[in-house]
Amino acid sequence: MKKTNKLWNNLGLKIMAVIFSILLWLVAVNINDPVERKVFRDVRVETRNTNLLTDENKLYKVLDDTDTVTVTVRASRSVLENINVSDITATADFSELSFTNTVPIRLSVNKYIDKQIEDISGSVDSMKLEVEDKKEKQFVIEIVQTGEPADGFIVGKVTTTDGNAMKISGPESVVEKVKKAVVEADVSDLTDSINITEKIRLLDAQGKEVTDSSITRSVNTSKVSITILETKTVPVSLSATGEPAAGYVATGEVSCAPETVTIAGKSSVVKDISEIVIPADELDLTGATADVTRLIDVRNYLPEGTTLTNTNGEEFNGKVAVTVKIEPLVDITREVAASRIQIQNVPEGYTVTLDEGSRVSLRLRGLQVNLDQVNVDNLAGSIDIAAWMQKTDQTELAEGSAEAEVTFTLPPGVTQTAPAKARLNIQKAAEAEGEGGE
C-alpha cells in the first residue's frame, strides 16, 4: 500500500486555518492598535534651491500664507503617539517652480518609513509665489525739521554726521513706490545744540511711509547734529568821510533801513555784541551836491562767529539802505537894531554909545532850516570895549567916532560870513555931562 505524506493531509483545512489565524491577528491588532489620524498645525515649509531665482536677480514673496501648512497624518495609534510636529518635514523645491509661480509642497515624517505611515496630506499642496525683478535705488537722506526752538534761539544748521546717502533693494514694484528717504529732527524748545539718532523713513510721492518688509536697507538710522544759535537785535552804527562840494553840507540826518538787524551765534559770542559798525569809507561824501545813498551789505562787517537771521520777523538779505542828507548852504543878511547891542567893559570916565536908530548888517550862512530860526527881534549882540582896545593896541580911549566888531550869539548851524561892524561914539564922561547941562 502506498504511503501518504501527512503534510498534505487535509491541506485545505490547514490553509483555511492559517488564513483564519491571520484574520484573527489583524482583528486583534485593530482592536488594540487601530489606525487613526492626527493633525499637526503651523508646520513651516522649508524652501530649497531658492538661488535659482536670486541668481537671475529676481525676488519672490510668498502669498496667502502658503509657507505654513496644516498636516494630517494617518497611521496606527502606536506610531502617531510618537510623532511630534518637529518630526514633520514640509519642503518646497524651487526647481519645481511652475509657470503659474507655484511650487509643490512635499510632506514626510522623518522618523518613520513610508510603510508605517498610511497617509500624509496638507491643507495646501503648493506654495504660491509672487516673483519680481530685484530693484536697487539710492537716496540722499533728507532732514525734515519739526517744531521751533525756544524764543530767542534759531536753528543754525542740521546735518547728518554718519553719511547722507542710503541704498534700498527689493521687489521692483515696491522699490519704485519709494520717492525719498527722510529723517526727522525735532527742535522744539531747544536752547542748546544736540546730537540725536533717528530712524530713516521711506516715503512715497504722497508723503506716506512705505513700510513693506520686503525692502532691504543699507542703513536703518541716521545720526543728526542740530546746532542751536542765540539771537540778538542790535543797531547799525554809521559814520561818513569826506566833505561835500563847496556851498553844501551834510545836515547830520542819516537814515538806515532797517535801523537794526538780528544776528545769531553762540551765546558766549553774541552777549558781548552791542552794535554792527559800518566803517566810514563806505559813506564817502566828497564833492556831494545831493543826498548820498548807499546799499551796504552788513554781512561783510559781522563779528566773527555770528550770522544774520530774519529781521523784524521778515526775511533779510543782509543789505541796508543808507542815506546821508546833503543840502546847500544859504546866505542871508539881517539888519539888527542898535538897541539890541550891548556895550560892555567901558573904561571909567568914558561913555560909548551907538547912533540912535542905527542898524548893524549881519551876514549869515547855514541850512535853510537853521536860518529859519534866526529872528532879528531875538538876536542879541555885544561889543566888549576892553577886548576891542586890546585888539587894536589902544591903552586909552580917544574921543570921537570909531568902528568896532559886534559879537552875536547865533543858533546852532548858523555862522557869520563877515564881521558885523558898528560905529561907536566915544566921549569923556564929564563932557557928556556938560552937554547934558547946557
Sequence and secondary structure as in RCSB ss.txt:
>XXXX:A:sequence
MKKTNKLWNNLGLKIMAVIFSILLWLVAVNINDPVERKVFRDVRVETRNTNLLTDENKLYKVLDDTDTVTVTVRA
SRSVLENINVSDITATADFSELSFTNTVPIRLSVNKYIDKQIEDISGSVDSMKLEVEDKKEKQFVIEIVQTGEPA
DGFIVGKVTTTDGNAMKISGPESVVEKVKKAVVEADVSDLTDSINITEKIRLLDAQGKEVTDSSITRSVNTSKVS
ITILETKTVPVSLSATGEPAAGYVATGEVSCAPETVTIAGKSSVVKDISEIVIPADELDLTGATADVTRLIDVRN
YLPEGTTLTNTNGEEFNGKVAVTVKIEPLVDITREVAASRIQIQNVPEGYTVTLDEGSRVSLRLRGLQVNLDQVN
VDNLAGSIDIAAWMQKTDQTELAEGSAEAEVTFTLPPGVTQTAPAKARLNIQKAAEAEGEGGE
>XXXX:A:secstr
     GGGTTHHHHHHHHHHHHHHHHHHHHHHS EEEEEEEEEEEEEE THHHHTTTEEEEE TTTTEEEEEEEE
EHHHHTT  GGGEEEEEEGGG  TTSEEEEEEEETTS GGGEEEEEES SEEEEEEEEEEEEEEEEEEEEES   
TTEEEEEEEESS SEEEEEEEHHHHTT  EEEEEEE TT  S EEEEEE EEE TTS B   TT EES SEEEEE
EEEEEEEEEEEE   BS   TTEEEEEEEEEESSEEEEEE HHHHTT   EE  GGGSB TT  S EEEEEEGGG
G  TTEEE  BTTB   SEEEEEEEEEE EEEEEEEEGGGEEEE   TTEEEEE TT EEEEEEEE HHHHTT  
TTT  EEEEHHHHHHHTT SS  SEEEEEEEEE   TTEEESS EEEEEEEEEHHHHHHHHH 
